[in-house]
Amino acid sequence: MRMSMRKIREVLRLTHELGLSVRRVCEATGVGKTAVSEYMSRAKVAGITWPIPSEISDVALERLLFTPAGFHEGSTKRLPDWTKVHEELKRRGVTLMILWEEHRAEHVDGHGYSRYVAPGIMLRGGRRARDAALSAGPRGT
């Protein structure tokens, strides 16, 4: 379980302002050595020094310290309406490439072709292809 932000702020204060060692910070706060080291490491990576600016709230500090590197809320690129795509594919001469090109013309910053077709492949034939490969058994028998 994670410590309260008040306790984490105290760990950072003792480390930066007073220059206490990990062991001394542990004794002063009752926080374990591993946790103190982890908080100090996370603060260093996030570029947090003491004093922490007053405009950084506990919620913002927690987000800075504990959000995984490279984490983002999700793609902002629009995916197509797969029901419509499947209906269009039933028409003669319509291919995924044509539908992707139309989608890309509408959404210039949209997904590349491989990302566009991957969900469709899984829906259309991915399960059958996987099941066929599994039922074939090991190679060479």
C-alpha positions in Angstrom: 0.0 0.0 0.0 1.3 3.4 -0.9 2.1 6.0 1.7 0.1 9.2 2.1 1.4 12.1 0.0 2.1 14.0 3.3 4.5 11.2 4.3 6.1 11.2 0.9 6.6 14.9 1.0 8.2 14.5 4.4 10.6 11.9 3.0 11.5 14.2 0.1 12.0 17.2 2.5 14.3 15.3 4.9 16.3 14.0 2.0 16.7 17.2 0.1 16.5 20.0 2.7 18.3 18.3 5.5 20.4 15.9 3.5 19.6 12.9 5.6 20.7 9.4 4.6 18.1 6.8 3.7 18.7 5.1 7.0 18.1 8.4 9.0 15.0 9.2 6.9 13.6 5.7 7.7 14.2 6.2 11.4 12.6 9.7 11.3 9.5 8.8 9.3 9.0 5.1 10.0 9.0 4.4 6.3 10.9 1.3 5.1 14.3 1.7 3.5 13.1 0.3 0.2 10.2 2.7 0.0 12.4 5.7 0.9 14.8 4.7 -1.9 12.0 4.2 -4.3 10.4 7.6 -3.6 13.8 9.3 -3.9 14.5 7.6 -7.2 11.0 8.4 -8.6 11.4 12.1 -7.6 14.8 12.2 -9.3 13.4 10.7 -12.5 10.4 13.1 -12.4 12.8 16.1 -11.8 11.2 16.9 -8.4 13.4 18.8 -6.0 12.8 20.5 -2.7 11.0 22.7 -2.1 8.2 21.3 -4.1 6.4 24.3 -5.8 3.2 25.2 -3.9 1.2 24.9 -7.1 1.8 21.2 -7.3 -1.1 19.6 -5.4 -1.0 16.1 -3.8 -2.8 14.7 -6.8 -0.4 16.3 -9.3 2.6 15.1 -7.2 1.2 11.6 -7.1 0.7 11.6 -10.9 4.3 12.8 -11.4 5.7 10.1 -9.1 3.6 7.1 -9.9 2.5 7.4 -13.6 4.4 4.8 -15.5 6.9 6.1 -18.1 5.4 6.4 -21.5 1.9 6.0 -20.1 -0.9 7.8 -22.0 -4.6 7.7 -21.8 -5.0 6.0 -25.1 -5.0 6.8 -28.8 -6.8 9.9 -30.0 -6.9 8.5 -33.5 -10.3 7.5 -34.7 -10.9 3.9 -35.6 -13.6 3.1 -38.2 -17.0 1.8 -37.5 -16.3 -1.9 -38.0 -20.0 -2.8 -38.7 -19.9 -0.4 -41.6 -16.5 -1.8 -42.8 -17.9 -5.3 -42.8 -21.0 -4.3 -44.7 -18.8 -2.4 -47.3 -16.5 -5.5 -47.7 -19.5 -7.5 -48.9 -19.8 -5.3 -51.9 -18.0 -6.4 -55.1 -14.6 -4.8 -55.6 -14.3 -3.3 -52.2 -11.1 -4.1 -50.3 -9.6 -3.2 -46.9 -7.0 -1.1 -48.8 -9.7 1.0 -50.5 -11.6 1.5 -47.2 -8.4 2.4 -45.4 -7.6 5.0 -48.1 -11.0 6.5 -47.8 -10.7 6.5 -44.0 -7.2 8.1 -44.2 -8.5 10.8 -46.6 -11.1 11.8 -43.9 -8.7 11.4 -41.0 -5.3 12.6 -42.2 -3.6 11.8 -38.9 -5.4 8.4 -38.6 -3.8 5.0 -38.1 -1.5 3.4 -40.7 -2.7 0.5 -42.8 -1.4 -2.3 -40.5 -3.1 -0.8 -37.4 -6.3 -0.2 -39.4 -6.6 -3.8 -40.6 -5.5 -5.7 -37.5 -8.8 -5.6 -35.7 -10.6 -6.6 -38.9 -8.3 -9.6 -39.5 -8.9 -10.8 -36.0 -12.7 -10.5 -36.4 -12.8 -12.1 -39.9 -10.3 -14.9 -39.8 -8.0 -14.7 -36.9 -9.8 -17.3 -34.8 -10.1 -19.8 -37.7 -6.5 -19.4 -38.7 -5.4 -19.9 -35.1 -7.6 -22.9 -34.5 -6.4 -24.5 -37.8 -2.8 -24.1 -36.7 -3.5 -25.6 -33.3 -5.4 -28.6 -34.7 -2.6 -29.4 -37.2 -0.4 -30.6 -34.3 3.3 -30.3 -33.9 5.5 -30.1 -37.0 7.2 -33.1 -38.3 4.7 -35.7 -37.0 
